Amino acid sequence: MAARRRLAAEVARYAGVPAELVADGGWELLLSTAVELTSGRGGVLVIDELPYWMAHSPEVPGLLQLLYDESQAGHGGPGGRVIVCGSAMSVMNELLSGTKALRGRAALDLCLRPFDLTTSARHWEIEDPGAALRVHAILGGSPGYRNLAGVPSPHDVAGVDEWVAATVLDPRQALFSGSEAEYLLREDPKFTGSALHYAIINAVANGAGSPAKIGGLLEQPRTSLTRPIEALVSAGYLRYDSDPLWERRPVITVADPIVRFHNLITVPQRDLVDTGQSAEAWRRSRPAFVAGVLGPHFELCAREWLRGQADPALRGNAGTVTATVVNDRKGQAKHEIDVIALDKRAGRAVVSVVGEAKATVTRRSVADLERLERLRGALAEQGHDAGSAVLALFSMEGFQRDLVEVARRRGDVLLVGLPALLGREEPVVVPRT
């Protein structure tokens, strides 16, 4: 009732009439009036946070369907344009599915993605590449987090230490959360109160990257987790990737980096954080941050760069850019490949890029290139077409001079430093085409 009265008041204000004239109108009358008014003035009716509206008025999508169908059939008014928005992806993703009321009636289905590394750096106004990478690794690309920070953005890597202690590790700040997974899920009507969903997200944030590993941590059979994992993936809380070279090898990760940071950094240091020792908590957490947060995030940024910013000629016909593992010659060990671009057909992959991404303080050397050569050879031994694949090294701290010289002579090597990932310079070496 309160929501209907608020809409009635807004309709009356927009129309310039006394609120009493529409105060007792039902949803159908109010929506049709709003559409007609905005259409007559060349405007658009925008309904924000539709999932929360549906929580108490589930008939709204059906009424929008009715208005649309009547307009298309010529039985209603002149029609108009309506935009419905919502942050609860579990609800928004289902609006146009199956037998839902609005299926087949939308002209555009747009999902707003988080900012990538380059856009995030501009948004936070961070010039230093190292600082930009670390902020993005902690918070991801959600633009609204900047308004919650409460302190200026860090100017350099050294400034990140003070910034972390004053934001995500300060219980007084809005960016700090006692349980980030629960906070996010509370915003979604579909998951409110679901302890199992909380537990799954926390398990993935702590390194469980497959249903079997999640089930092991939660002491539940993997088959019982299929549907809740699928729901979390559909809602955008988890990412589910399949290794194209290995059947039945799923890779599940947390979509929002701040959840990963909370579980790997905040939770283990909670006593220090709660007693006002955030700087000490961060000092103790740096090794875990580099290994569990910064490293994997740098690998992700490298893959995203190859997908969206690199010269398309590098990928060739590759339709997939991902990570994978490859067996050594004796099959006794598996080696991770951080970045691989491939086109797989009939079980055989044509590989255009084999890459490694390292977020360490060490400059990459010829030894790293030699390792990539061995991995390329291992892929060929398994029957994949990898002989002409570009060898790509992504480094947070740059490259040794002898590696650059070797790469220039060879012409099949790509060296990408952090500034290049941010679009601020060209890769050190561009392979011959």
PEQUI-V666410 format. One record per backbone hydrogen bond with DSSP energy under -0.5 kcal/mol. NH is the residue of the N-H (numbers start at 1). CO is the residue of the C=O. Records with the same first field share a line. If there is no record, write none. Layout:
BEGIN
NH->CO ; CO
END
This chain:
BEGIN
5->1
6->2
7->3
8->4
9->5
10->6
11->7
12->8
13->9
14->10
15->11
16->12
17->12
21->18
22->19
23->19
25->22
30->26
31->27
32->28
33->29
34->30
35->31
36->32
37->33
38->34
39->35
40->36
41->37
42->39
43->38
45->81
46->44
47->45 ; 83
48->46
50->85
52->49
53->49
54->50
55->51
56->52 ; 53
57->53
60->57
63->59
64->60
65->61
66->62
67->63
68->64
69->65
70->66
71->67
72->68
73->69
74->70 ; 71
75->70
76->70
83->45
85->47
89->87
91->88
92->88
93->89
94->91
95->91 ; 92
97->94
100->97
102->95
103->100
105->102
110->108
112->110
113->111
115->141
120->116
121->117
122->118
123->119
124->120
125->121
126->121
127->125
128->155
132->128
133->129
134->130
135->131
136->132
137->133
138->134
139->135
140->136
142->139
143->141
145->142
146->143
147->144
148->144 ; 145
149->145 ; 146
150->146
160->156 ; 157
161->157 ; 158
162->158
163->159
164->160
165->161
166->162
167->163 ; 164
169->164
170->167
171->169
173->170
174->148
175->148
176->173
183->179
184->180
185->181
186->182
187->183 ; 184
188->185
189->187
191->188
192->188
194->191
195->193
198->194
199->195
200->196
201->197
202->198
203->199
204->200
205->201
206->202
207->204
208->203
209->207
214->210
215->211
216->212
217->213
218->214
219->215
220->215
224->221
225->222
226->223
229->225
230->226
231->227
232->228
233->229
234->230
235->231
236->233
237->232
238->232
239->253
241->239 ; 251
243->249
244->242
246->243
249->246
251->241
252->209
253->239
255->237
256->237
257->255
259->256
260->256
261->257
262->258
263->259
264->260
265->261
266->261
267->262
269->265 ; 266
270->267
273->269
274->270
275->271
276->273
277->272
281->277
282->278
283->279
284->280
285->281
286->282 ; 283
289->285
290->286
291->287
292->288
293->289
294->289
295->290
297->293
298->294
299->295
300->296
301->297
302->298
303->299
304->300
305->301
306->302
307->303
308->304
309->305
310->305
314->311
315->311 ; 312
316->312
318->315
319->342
320->342
322->340
324->337
326->335
328->333
331->328
335->326
337->324
338->336 ; 355
339->355
340->322
341->353
342->320
343->350
345->343 ; 348
348->345
350->343
351->349 ; 385
352->341
353->341
354->390
355->339
356->392
358->394
364->398
368->365
369->365
370->366
371->367
372->368
373->369
374->370
375->371
376->372
377->373
378->374
379->375
380->376
381->377
382->378
383->380
384->379
385->349
386->384
389->386
390->352
391->412
392->354 ; 390
393->414
394->356 ; 392
395->416
396->358
400->364
404->400
405->401
406->402
407->403
408->404
409->405
410->406
411->407
414->391
415->429
416->393 ; 414
417->415
418->395
421->417
422->418
423->420
424->419
425->419
428->415
429->415
431->429
432->411
END
